[in-house]
Amino acid sequence: MRIVCIGGGPAGLYFGLLMKRRRPEHSITVVERNKPYDTFGWGVVFSDAMMQAMRAADPESAEQIENAFNHWDDIELIFKGTRQRTTGHGFIGIGRKQLLNILQRRCEKLGVELVFEQDVESDLQFPDADLIVAADGINSRIRDRYADVFKPDLVVRPNRYIWLGTRKPFDAFTFDFRRTEHGWFQAHIYKFDRDTSTFIVETTEDTFAAHGLDKLDPQGSIAFCERVFSETLGGAGLMSNARHLRGSAWLNFNRLVCDAWSHFNGRSHVVLMGDAAHTAHFAIGSGTTLALDDAIELAKQFDALGHEPEHIAPALAAYEDIRRIDVARIQNAARNAMEWFEVVGRRYADTMEPEQFFYSMLTRSQRISHENLRLRDPKWLEGYERWFSRRAGVPVSDDERALPPMLTPYRVRGLSLANRIVVSPMAMYSAKDGLINDFHIAHLGARAMGGAGLVFAEMTCVSPEARITPGCLGLWNDAQEGEWKRLVGLIHDVGHAKTGVQLGHSGRKGSTRVAWDGIDQPLDHDNWPLISASALPYLPHGQIPRAMDRAEMQKVRNDFVAAARRAASAGVDWLELHCAHGYLLSSFLSPLTNVRQDEYGGSHENRARYPLEVFRAIRAVWPDDRPISVRLSCHDWTTGGNTPDDAEIFAAMFKAAGADLIDCSSGQVSKAERPVYGRLFQTPFSDQIRNEAQIATIAVGAISEADHANSILAAGRADLCAIARPHLADPAWTLHEAARIGVKTIAWPKQYATAKGQYEANLARAAAAGAEAK
């Protein structure tokens, strides 16, 4: 094949040498606009996994790179007058110039033609090429030429950063946070050779502008950074080698995602690689790794399918299918880390104590979890758990193991929960006339014995017309109140769990079939009339609700008040007001479902007016020593709908009205929604509301193991974790997860105590067998 790599960065060089190594008969040219052995930037970071892949792909260059590496295990945080350090993280750094020089020499040795000082305008300059690799970076001209094919989605992120270096070597990956009169600056610092370190300084756009950094030349910016970080630099200077930059030399990071990565231009196949195809923020140091992995995978596909021109198209298709998954995973983690640094000042640095701030920083990408930190540095994590336990009011000495965060108690108003695990409200559709029956007693009783601190029944409706389906629970008459007393008595008798009721009204999503007969589908008969903020149906073929008038608002408010009184009389410990998922109160909050022109529509204040009226009314009759939480849909996942920023505004309003916690869910407001799922995908909403609106939160969604819950709670992303489907599969989820992570001090119900030791022994045997197998 005739292969041309446009761009002499890691992707272009490495793909060129890998293909030449495999098939010397390939004619391969790498075209670079800069001079020979000239490059910009400072150090790059690798992982051990990346080096293993490079050893397999080309042992010769891998050996040279490894010999030039600087390796370190520690991360150090400098913050609010403290220095904290943890170990076991395993970073590898090398100068970008040194890396590229090694790859250039390897290309030359193998016979790859290197062409320097040639600025490529178009792929059509190489009509004889079978394959053109567009590795020409974030500003790729080749990608932009075929933008209608590649469909690049390029987002300019808000933070400013400047990439500098210093002749001072640092023995740990160091993060230094400094507060100025206009806001926070942070430095990302790591050594990449014997006496030189990368020194990236980052700040928000507002802080950047307030200090006038947009008016400074590179030397002025360097002098400014030297003053801000003078203590850490200890007299060493900062320097830039970005001679190609003009003005202040401060940049914005560009996040890039492309719909497609390859195209046939009529003569040649064109494929994107590295930053031309995707970017990952430097906060997790994966940009170079992604580029090298691209090169390795495409070379593998040619090995598998054939190195002849007729195999190019299937090789490119397979390359994209495989790489897109891994790139998405890395970009998701990089996005989490990037967003953490973008809001770090107001969300974390201003409010958190150094210990929790460090934990939050270490787990910012959500790739590093609680138990992963234990593997890396058990001594540090155990010390942090002791700090967290003491903050939760649990005395623990320095020589004993503390409880993990999820098993520490939580107190709000006059109520104490034994731990921070909540059985989420989950619709069972098994009631008749709204009454709790033997199924609910068995279902909720089993979960009350399973170790959780708080057990919710499903959304409980405040009137017959408030039901979603005929099978929903209700609390509008004496018989229902009596059954609630029975349930509360059972839960209190069988263990430490407290009881929660979630009061709600279905609004436009009512009068539907039970889930297994067609979720959200209208009833075939015996329908009841629906009300909502506006006369908009949930489904196109659904029943059209009536836009509520003032008399209906007063009636529904009174229904909520009556239900709250009944719940209090029944002895329920915790009340939650359901303002999420497109139900009645949620329909007022979202602009997708509220198009009113009166005082209940339009602005945030108007849309929240009626839900707040209901909340204040139930707060007035609910006992002062018992908490009330509010469930919000923190993202409508639909253009024109509410975003997490809107949810934060509403959370602050409910806080001012007396809410104790916000239960942070999302979606189900519109059938047009397009949620972005991922690991703990709703936790960022809880994080934002807790740490910016400064109100306690409950995290929900895709939390399925103790490691998830402990990571969320330890980082201060929530105060409680609500677990739904895992509790359907395992009523004793909390007890089993505690045993699985080695906590034996949690009591089981006395009737089941004899099973505890056997369960723990079985786990120990399984772990030992697994270790032997490895």
N, C-alpha and C positions, 0 to 999 in steps of 0.2 A: 504493500500500500504506500501511497504518497500521503504523508501526514504533516500538517502544519499546525504548530501550537502558537497561537498569538498571545503573547504575554509570558515573560520569563520569571514569573513568581513560582512558588512551590508547586502549584498544580501543573503548569505547563512543563516545567523542567522534569518533574518526577514522572509524569505520564510519558514524556519523550524517552527518558532513559529506560523505563520499564518495558516499553514496546520494542525499543532497539535491542535490549538485552534478550528479549524473547525471540525476536526475529530480526537478525542483523540485516536481512535483505530489505526491510522497510526503509524507505527514504523519509527521514524525519528532520524537520527544521523547527527550531524555536526562535521566534522573532520577538525581540525586546527593544523598547524605545530608549532605554538608558544605556550608559556606557558599559563595557565589559567589567565585570567584577565590581560594579557600583550599585548600591541599593540604599534604600532609606528605611528608617525604623530602628528599633532597638532590639529587645529580646522577644522571643516567642516561647510559649509553654507547651510541653507535650505531656502525655500520660504514658504510663507503663504499657497500656494496651496498644497505644499507637506505635510504640517502639517494637513491640512484638510483631505487629503487622508489617512493619518496615523490614525487620530482620527476615521475615519470610519472603517478602517481595524482592528485596535486593540486599543481600547480606553485606556486600562491599560498602555501599554508601551508609548503611545502618551502622557499621562498625566505626566509620569515620565520625558520624554524627554523635554516637555514644561517647567517643573519646573526647569530644568537644563539649559535652554536656556539663552543666552545673546542676547537681541534685540537692534537694532539701526536703525535709519532712514537716517543718513547723510553719504555723500561721501565727502571726502576732498582730494584736490590735492595740493601737494607741488611741485612747478615747477618754475624754473628761478627766485628764490627769492620771489615768491608770494605764498599765501595760499588762495585757493578758496574752497567754501563749498556750497553744495546743499542738500536739505532734501527731505523726502517723499519717500525713496526708499525701506524701509521695509525689512531689512536683519535679519536673525536669525542664530546665531552661537552656536556651542556646541563642546566641545573637542571630538576628534575622540575616544580616550580611554574611555571617559565617556559614549558616545553613545553606543559603543560596550559592555561595562560592563552592561548597562541597558538591552540591548538585550540578553546578556548571562544570566542574572538573570531571565529574563522573560521566556527564553527557559527552564531553569531548573525548574521553577515553573510549567510550562505546561507539563513537562515530556519529553522534547526533550533531547536526550543523547548527551552530549558534550564530544568529545574526543580531547584532546590536545597533543601537542608534537608528532604528527604522520605526517610524510611527505609522502603524497600520490604520488606514481609514476604513477599509472594507474587506470582507472575505472574498470579494470578487477579484482582488489583486492576486489570488492564487487559483487560477482556473484549472490547473493541472492536479489539484489536491483531491484525493478521495475523501479525506477526513480533515476538517478544520476544527481545532479545539479552541474555543473562545475562552481563554483564561486571562482576559484583559481587565479583570477587576470590577469593582463596584460601578465604575463609569463606562462599562463595556460599550464600545461603539457597535460591535457586532450584534449584541443583544438588542440594542436600541434600533438597529436597522430593521430587525424582524420583530418589533414590539407587538405587532398584531398576532404573531404566532406564540412568542414566549410569554406574553401578557405579564410583564414584570409589575409587581406591587411593591413600590418603593416608598417607605415611610421615613421621614426625617424625624428623629427622636429629639426631645426637648433639651436634654442636657448638653453642656459644652465640655469638651475635654481637650487637653494638650498633651502630646506624647513626647516626653523628655527622657533624658538619661542623666546619670550621675556617676562620678568615679568612686563613690563610696559603695563598698560591697555590703549587702544585707544578708544575714544568715538565715532569714525566714522570709516567707511571703508576707509582707508587711502592709497593713492597712492603717493609714493615719487620718483621723478625722479632726478637723480644726474649725471651730466656730469663729466667724468674724462678725463685725457689726452689721453686715448685710446678709449673713447666712453661712451655710456650711460648705467647706471644701473637703474633698477626700482624695488621698493619694493611694494608688495601687503600685506597690514597689516590689520588685523581685530581681535577684542577681542572675545574670546570664553568662558571665565569664568571671575570671579570677578577680577582677577589680572594677567591674562595671555593672550597674543595675538600671533596669527600666524604671521610670518614674512618671506614671500617668496621673495627671491632676484633673479632677472632674468637679463640676458644680452645676447648679441650675442656671437657666437662662436669666432669671431675675437677679440672682446674685452676681452673675457674670456682668450684666449691664450696670448694676448698682455700683460696682467697683470700677466702672469705666474701662474694662479690659478690651472692649471692642475698639477702643481708640488707641491701644498700645501696639507697638511693633513687637516682633518675637522677643527681642532683648528686654523690652519693658515687661512683657508677660513673664519671662524667666525670672527677672528681678523680683517681681511681685510674688511668684511662687516660692522663691528662696526665702522671702520674709515670712510668709505664712507657715512654712515648714522648717524654719530655721532650727528649731529644737531637734527635730529628727535628723536633719542633714548634718548637724554638728560641725558646721564650718565648710562642708563640701558644697560645691557649686552644682548648678543644673545646666544642661546643654541640650541643644536641638541639632539634629542633622537633617531636618526637613527643609532643604534648600529650595525645594520646588514650591513651598507654600509662601503666600504673600499675606500682608495684613497682620492680624494678631496671631495667626497660626493655631487658633482654637477652632475645633471642628465640632460638628454634630454627627452622631452616629446614624448611619442609614441602614434601616432594616429592610432586607430584600427577600421576597418570595416570588418564584416564577411558576406559572401554570404548566409550562412545558420547558424541557431542557434541550431538545434537539429539533433540527429542521433540515430538509433537503432543499438547497437553493437552486436546483436545476442542473447543477454540475457536481456539487460537493455536498456531503453531509456535514452539518455544523452542529457542534455540541457545546453546551455551556459547562464550565467547570469552576470550582472555587467561588470567589466573591462575585463572579459574573452571574452565577446561578442562585446564590444564597449567602446570607451573612449571619454571623453569630456574634453577639456582643462580647467585647474583651473581658467583661466581668467574669466569664467562665473560661476564657482563654482557649477557645475551640476553633477559631477561624482557620489557622494553619492546619490543624488536624482534619477539619472537614475537607480542605483542598487536597491533602494527601490521600485521604480515604477515597475521594472521588477518583483520583488517578489509579489507585490500587484496584478499585472495583471495576472500572471500565476495562483495564488490562485483563482482569480475571474473566470478564465476559467474552473478550476476544479469544482467550485461551479455551473457553468452554464451547464457543460457537464456531470459531474459525477465524483466521487472520486474513482472509481474502475480502476484497471489496464487497462481494455479494452478501457478506455477513455483517456489514456495518449496521444496517437498519435494525435487525433483531438484537444486536449487541447493545445499541444505544437504548432500545426500548427496555431491555432487561436491566441495564445499568440504572436507568431512571426509576424503574419500579422498585428496585432494591434500595437505592440510595435515598429516595424520597422519604422512606419510613424513618431511617436513622437521622437524616437531616431534620425532619420534623421534630423528632425527640430532642435533639440537641438545641434546635431553635426555641422550642418550648421552654427548656431549662434556661437558655440564655435570656429569653424574654423575661422570665421571672426574676433573674438576677439583675438584668438591666433596669426593670421597673423598680426593684428594691432601691437601687442607687438613685433613681430619678426622684424618689419621694423620701429619701432617707432622713433628711433634715426634719421636716415637719412631722413625719409619721413615727420615726423611731428615735433619732438622736436627741430631739428636744425632750422626749418624755421617758425614755427607758433608762433603767439603771445599767451600768456597764456590763454586768454579768449577763443579763437577758439580751442586751444589744449584741453582744458577741455571739450568743447562740443564734439569734435571728440572722446575723450576717453569715455565719457558717452554713446555715440551711436555706439561704435566700433562693437558690435555684430549685428547691424541693427535690433535687436528686440525692442529696445527702440527708439521711433520716436520723432519727434518734439512735436506733440500734447500729446504724452505720458509724455514727460517732463513737459508740461504745467499742466497736471493733478497732477503730483508729486510735483512740486515746481513752481507755476505760477510766483511768485515774481522773482525768479532767471531767469526764461526763458524770462520774459519781459525785465529784465535788459540786458540780452544777445542780444535780438532783438534790443534794443536801441543802443547797441555797434555796431552791424552789420549795422544798418541803418546809423549811423554816418560814418562808414567806407565807405559806399556807397555814401556818400555825401548828405544824407538827414538829415537836422537838426531836432532833436527831443528832447524835454525836458524830465526831469526825471519823470514828472507827467502825461505824455501822452503816449498812446499806440503807439509803433512803428509799421511800416509796417513789415509783416513777410518777410523773406529773398526773397522768389520768386517774391514779388511785389516791391522790391527795384530796382532802375535803374542800368544799366550797361553801361559803356563807354569803347569803344575800338577805337583807332585812333581818327578820327573826328566824329564818329557815337555814338549817345546815344540811348539806348533802354529804353523804359519806364519801362520794367520789365524783368525778366530773363526766361520767358517762351517762347519757340520756337515751332511753328507748324512744325513738322518734314517733310522732303520731303517724299511724299507717292505717288507711281505710281498709276495713274488713268486709263492709257491705253485708253484714250478717244480723242486723237488728230487725225487729219487727215493731212498727209503731214507735221507733226511736228508743226502745228499751234495751238495756244491757241484759244479756241472757247467759246461759251456762257456757256458751262458746266464749264470750268475752271474759268471763271469770277464769276459765281454764287458760285462755290465751294470755291475758295480762297477768294472771297469778303466776304462771310459769316464768314469765320474764321478770316479775318482781323478785323471784327466788334466784334469778340468774346473776345477781351482783351489781346491776346498774344502780346509780344513785337516784335517778328520777325516771319514772315510768309514765308516759303519756298514753291515754287512749286516743283513738282516732279523732279527727275533727268532729266536734259535737255541735249539732245545729240548734239554733235558738228558737225555732218554730217549725211546724210541719212544712211550710213553704220554703224554709231555709235549707232543706235537705238537698244533697246532690242526687241521691237515688233513694228509692223506698227502703233500702237496707242500711241507711245511715243512722248513727246514734243521735239522740236528741236530749235536751234538758229543758223542757217547757211545761212539765206537769209533775204532780206529786209522785206518781208511780215511778217516773224516771229518776227523780231525786232519791227515792228510796233505794233503787238499784245502785245508784252511785254510792250511797252510804255503804251498801254491802261490798262494793268493789274496794272502796277506800279502806274499810275495815280489814278486808283480806290482805291487801298489799301491806298495810302497816303491821299485820300480825305475822306475816311469813318472813320478814327480814327488815333490812334498814331502808329500803327504797321509799321515796316520797312519791306522791301521786300528782299528776298534772292533767288539767283539762284544757283543750284548745277549742275555744268558742269561735264559730264561724257561721257565715251565711253564703250559700252557693251562688247567689246572684244569677247571672245569665248562664251559668254552667249547671243549673239545676234541672230537675225533672228528666233525668237520664237513666239509662239502664245500669245495672250493676256491671262491674268491670268485665267479668267473664262472659257477659252477654253482649258486649259491644261498648267499650269504654267511650264516654262522651256522646254516645248516640242517644237521640231522644226516645223517650218511652213510646211504645206503640199505642198505649191507652192510659187512661187515668192520669193524664198530665195535669200539672198545676201551673198557674201563670207565673211568669218570671219578672223580676225587676233588676235593674242595673243602673249604673251612672248614666248611661246613654242607651238608646234603642238600637243596639248593635248585637247581632247573634254571635255566639262563639264559633259555630260551624255554619258554612253557607246555607245548608239545608236545615239548620237548627231553628228552634223557636225564637222569635224575636221578643226580647224583653221590653218591658215598659220603663222609660226613663223615670226615675223616682221623683215624686213631688215632695213637698215639705211634710205633708201629713204622713206619708209613707216613711220618710226619714225618722220622724218622731216615733212611729210605731216600732220600727226595727231597732232603734236605739233602746226603747223600753224593753224589747224582747231580750236584747243583750244584757241589760241591767237585771232583769228577772232571772236569767240563766246564771249570771254571776252570783246573785244572792243564793240561788239554789246550790251552786257548787260550793260556796262557802259553808252553807248549812250542812252539806254532806261531808264536810271535813277535808275537801281537796286542798292540797298544800300549795299548788302553783297554778296560775292561770296564764294562758297565752291567747292573745287576740290575733286571729288569722286575717292578715292584710296582704296575702300573697296569692300567687297562682291563678289570678284572674277571677277569683271569687268576688263577692259583692264589694267589700271594702277595698280590695285591690283594684277593682274596676274604676274607682274614683281616682286612685293614685296614678294610673298609667295614662299617658296621652293617647295611647292606641285605643283605649276603651272609654275614655272620657272626652267627649267633644262638646260638652255643655258650654253655654254662653252666659250662664249666671255666675253667682259668687262661688259656685262649687266646681268651676272649670277654668282652665287657662293656666295660671301661675302655679308654682309649687304650693304656695300658701292656700290657694283656692282648692286645688285638687286634694289637699290633705285636710281640708276643713271638716268634712263629715267624718272620716275615720278618726280624727282627733276628738271630735265631739263624742263619738261612741267610746273611745278610750277613756276620756275624762269621766264619763258617766259610770263606767264600770270600776274605774279606780276609786271613785267616791264611795262605792258600796263594798268594795273588796277590802278585807281586813288589812290594816296598815302593816302588820308584821309578815304578810305573805307577798311574795313577788308576783309581778306581771311582766311577761315578755311579749314582744310583738314580732310575728313572722312577716318578713318582707320578701318580695321578689326583687332581688338586688340587681337583676339584669333581665330585660325583656328579650334579649337576643334577636331583636328585630329593628330594622331601620325606623327611626322615629319614636322608638320606645324608650323606656327608662334605662339608664346606665348606672353603673356603680356610683358615679358622682351624684346622680339624682337620689339614689338610695341613701347616700350619706346625708343629704339635706333632710330627707324624711326622718332618718334615724335621730338627727339632732332635735327635730320637732317633737318626736315621741319622748325623747329623753327629757326635754323641758317640761313635758306634760306629766312626767312621773314614771315612765317606763324604766324597768330595771335592766333588761337585756333586749338585744335585737337578735332574732333567730334568722340567720342569713341564708335564704334559699334563692332560687332564681327560676325564671321561665314559667311556662304554662299559662301565659297571659294571652298569647296569640298563636294560632295554628301555623302562622307563617314563620315562627321562630327558627333560628339556625344556631343552636348552642354549639360552643366550642368545647368539646369534652377533653378531658385529660386527667392526669393524676391530681386528685384533690382539687378539682377544677373550680369549686365554689368557695374554697377557703380564702382566696384573695379578697372576696367581698367582705368576709368577716374581719379580715386583717385591716382593711381600709377603715371600716366603720369603727372598729374597736380603738384603733390607734390615732384616728383623726377626729372622729366625732366624740371620742373619749367616753364611750359607753360600753359596758360588758356585752359580749356576743356569744352566740352559739353557732358553731360551724357545723354544716351538714353537707352531705353529698360525697359519695365514693370513699368514705372513711370506712375501711373494712378490717383493719388490724390494729393492735396496740401500738405498733410503731408509728402508724399514721397519727393516732390521737396524741401520743406523747410528743411527737414532733410539732404538731399544731399548738398544743398547750404550752410546751416549754419555750417556744419562740414568741409567745404572746400574740398569736394570731387569733385566738379565741379563749374564752374562759371555760366553756363546756363543749363537748362533742356529742352530737346527736347521731345515733347509729340506727339505720332503718333496716334494709334487707338482710344484713348479717344477723340481726336479731330474729328475723323470720326463720332463717336457716338454723339458728342456734340460740335458744332462749337463754342459755347460760354463757353467752358470749363473753361477758366481763370476767367471770370466774375462769373460763377456759383460756382467755388471752393472758390473764395474770399468771396462770400456771405456765403457759408457754414461754413467757419471758422470765421465768424463774422466781416469781414472787410467791412465797408460800405462806405469808402471814395473813392473807385474806381469808376470813372465815366463810365456810360454806354453810347452807342451812343445816341445822343439827340432824335433820332426818337423812341428809345425804353425806354426812361427814365421813362415813366409811369409804365412800368412793373417791374422796379427795386424794388420799395417799396413793391409791392405785393409779389414778389418772396422772399424777405427777411422775410416778415411777415409769409408766408407759411412755411418757414424753421423754424421760431421761434415756430409756432404752433405745427409742427411735433416734434420738440425737447421737448416741454412741454408735449405732449401726451406720448412720449416715457418715460419721467421721471416719469410720473404718473403711467404708466404701471409697472414700476419696483417697 
